[in-house]
Structures are given as structure tokens and as C-alpha cells.
Amino acid sequence: MNNSYLLKKQLKDNEEELSNYLRDMNIWKDQMKRKEPTLPLKNPGEKKPKISENKILSCDYSNWDKFDIVNAGKKLDNQDELQKNNHTSSDYLVSNKLQSKISEALYEKKLGNALVQKEKWAEAITRYTRAIEYYDKDPIFYANRALCYLKLNKYKLTINDCTSSLKLDSTYVKTYQRRSAAYMALEMYDEAKKDLDSVLKLEPNNKKAKIDIEIINSKIKDAIPKNNILLKNNSLNNLMSNVEGSIKSVIPHWPSRPSCKQITSKQKPPHLRSKKPFCTLKIKDIQEDQEEINNMHLLQTTLKEVCEKKQEVISSVKKDLMQTEKKQDLVVPPPPQTYVQLKQDWAYLQKDSKLLFQYFRQIPGRRLPFIVRNSMDHDLFVDMIRILKLEFIQNGCEVTDHLIGISELPRIQMLVMFCSYDEILCIKELLHHVSQSTPESVFKRLKSSFGI
């Protein structure tokens, strides 16, 4: 059993190495062709016209008598034909230049696609930018660069490239989906819904578009009461500002007191105003009891402490309400079929470990190698191990199938090699938990595949 498993794994590794080698050889071959010196293209029918510089003067009548009009007309006709040939040769050169630019653009696109497979998004952007500089009439160049911007969370640049791609081809479904994802990240739900509607017009059976439209509709419904509250707050703020302005504009009327002297201001021009200094007030010191001062300080400190505690309680309640609202909005997606769908769903449920547990539990463990293939990310691997330890074991769920599926992934020992000390301890705890309920052969295979 172990020998057959090792043979299958070795054959798969050899096939991957051979495909990578052939791909590198094709890229090297294209580079060598590009570096070869190319000769300038010439049209074989092209000839330079010969212009005679011997001119007859108007007063030389003897030479005019000898002048042959028929031969001169034939020469003019030959010159016209040569000029036409020159025009055709120039068109021929223009078409050759356009073809060379298109080939350069396709070569840059090929290099960009290879970098996208390796998830090197910034380097792929430079390749697609060069392809667009060579030839800017292909919508695929803009759409591929938009994908790289989307992976780097540059949503505005993604929208710009998608719109330029749709100007060239309005039936490109992937461009609509990428622009709708960027709109959703920027919380522009109406624009995202329009793009998804156009996707469903072109492909009515697109499952991803249907799921995204349901998510957008739920978010739009949740956003309506929040907008109403914001409008009410804005109207109240406007009313308060108007009231404050009216209060400031009112001139106060002080009440008259018989024991006090009332001072009224008189408006005088500057040249009639007094230049004498203001009189100094006499301040008398009044001795206060030290006990009363201490009591006042105690009251002030207690009031501050009570206000701070109230603010802490209010802030904690607000945080709990926000978290509950976010949890109510989230919905557990169906089991994924591809790695891209798994990655998107995992990022969607990243903040809630219980929803991740429900999502991960519905995926059969033995199907993980077929879903992930060669694209397992280190962060996703660590999250899976963490969910297995924290949620599966606490809820009494079986961990063996998922551990076997993870152990059958390619490059599993490389992923374990980059783990930290705490992450390796987590893997050891999972293996210790599994060792109590699995046979020794399976447990030994698990230990050898994880390299622990």
C-alpha cells in the first residue's frame, strides 16, 4: 500500500517538474528569437526613380524642335507607377511593424500569465503594462492587469482597467465580475449589482454571480436603516447649528440691580475715545477652610471616575452590538469546488471562527487535495490547523479525515518547515489526539508526511 502511494506521488512530482521545465524552455526559446538580429524588410519591386536634371531653356528653339513629346510622356507615366509602388511598400512596412508590436505584446502577456500562476502580482503588472504599451487594443491585457490590482487591494485601479477593457469588448464576463468585486470592496453595492446583472444576461447559469447578488441584496437592505439614521442626525445637527447661530446673534439684556452700578457701552468715533489706562481692581484674599477644599476635590474625582466607567460600559456595549450585527450578516457558503472559491470563502468568514468551523466541517477531508492541488498558501494552512485544534476538538468532531487530506497535499513538508514553534506544537497536539483513535499504520504515515 505504501509503495503504490509513493509511486503515485513520485509520478505526479515528475510530471510537474517536466511541465515546468518545458514551460521554461519555451520562454527561453522566445527570448532567443527576440534577441536574434532581424534584417530590415525590403520590397523586391521597389526602385528609386531617376530624375533627369537636364532642362531646356525657354529661348533655346533648336532644342525644342528636337524634343520628343511621346518619350517624355512615357517617362512621366513610369514615374507615377514608381510612386504608387513606394506607397504600397510603405503600407507593407506599416503592417509589418504592427505585427511585430502584436507579437511583442503577446510575449509580454505570456510572461505575465506565468507570474500570475506563481502569485507574483507586482511583477505581472509590469509585464501587462508593457503589453498594453505595445498594443492597446486587446481587452485581455487590461482584464489581466485588473486581476493583479484586485489581488493587491488596489480597487480604483481595478475599476479603471475593467472599464477600459469593456470599452474594447462589452461581452467579456470576467471583466464584469472583477469590477463588481472591486465595487463590493469599496461598498458601492449599486454599481456592483449592475455589473452582476450584465453577467447574468450574458451567462444566465453563472452560480458565482447569483451568490454575489444575494450577498449584495442583503447588504443593501441592512444599509437602508443606517442611512435613515444618518439623515436624521444630520438634520438635528443642522437645527442645532441654526439655533446656536440665532442665540449668538441675540444681544443680551441684563437685569437692573439696585445695589450695583450698571455700566453701559457708548459708541464713540476713534478720535473722541479716551486714552487713559484702565483702573486696577483691588482684590481681597479670603481664607477658606481646607476641609471644604478637600471635599470639593473628592467630589470632582468621583464624578470623573463615574463618567469614565459609564463611557467604558457604553463603548463595550456598542462593540458587542456591532459584532452581533456582523455575525448576523454572514452566511456560511456551500462547499467549494476550486481553490479560488475556497480562498474567497475563507477570507469572507475570517473574522468568525465558529462560522469557519461550520464551513470547514462540511468539506470532506479526502477532497482537500483535489480542491487545493498545488496552490496551498501558508496562511491558509495555519488557519486550518488552528480551526482543527480549537473548534473541532472542543465540539467533539472527528479530525482524522481532515488531517489525512492535509497530509496528502503536495509540498506539505515545505509548509511545515516554515511554521513557527507554536504552530508545530499545535500540529503535535493534533497528532497526539488522533493517535488514540487511529491504527498505527495510518498514524505512522501521518507523522512521516508531516515530517514530525
Secondary structure, 3 states (H helix, E strand, C coil): CHHHHHHHHHHHHHHHHHHHHHHHHHHHHHHHHHHCCCCCCCCCCCCCCCCCCCCCCCCCHHHHHHCCHHHHHHHHHHHHHHHHHHHHHHHHHHHHHHHHHHHHHHHHHHHHHHHHHCCCHHHHHHHHHHHHHHCCCCHHHHHHHHHHHHHCCCHHHHHHHHHHHHHHCCCCHHHHHHHHHHHHHCCCHHHHHHHHHHHHHHCCCCHHHHHHHHHHHHHHHHHHHHHHHHHHHHHHHHHHHHHHHHHHHCCCCCCCCCCCCCCCCCCCCHHHCCCCCCCCCCCCCCCCCHHHHHHHHHHHHHHHHHHHHHHHHHHHHHHHHHHHHHHHHCCCCCCCCCHHHHHHHHHHCCCCHHHHHHHHHCCCHHHHHHHHCCCCCHHHHHHHHHHHHHHHCCCCCCCHHHHHHHHCCCCHHHHHHCCCHHHHHHHHHHHHHHHCCCCHHHHHHHHHHHCC
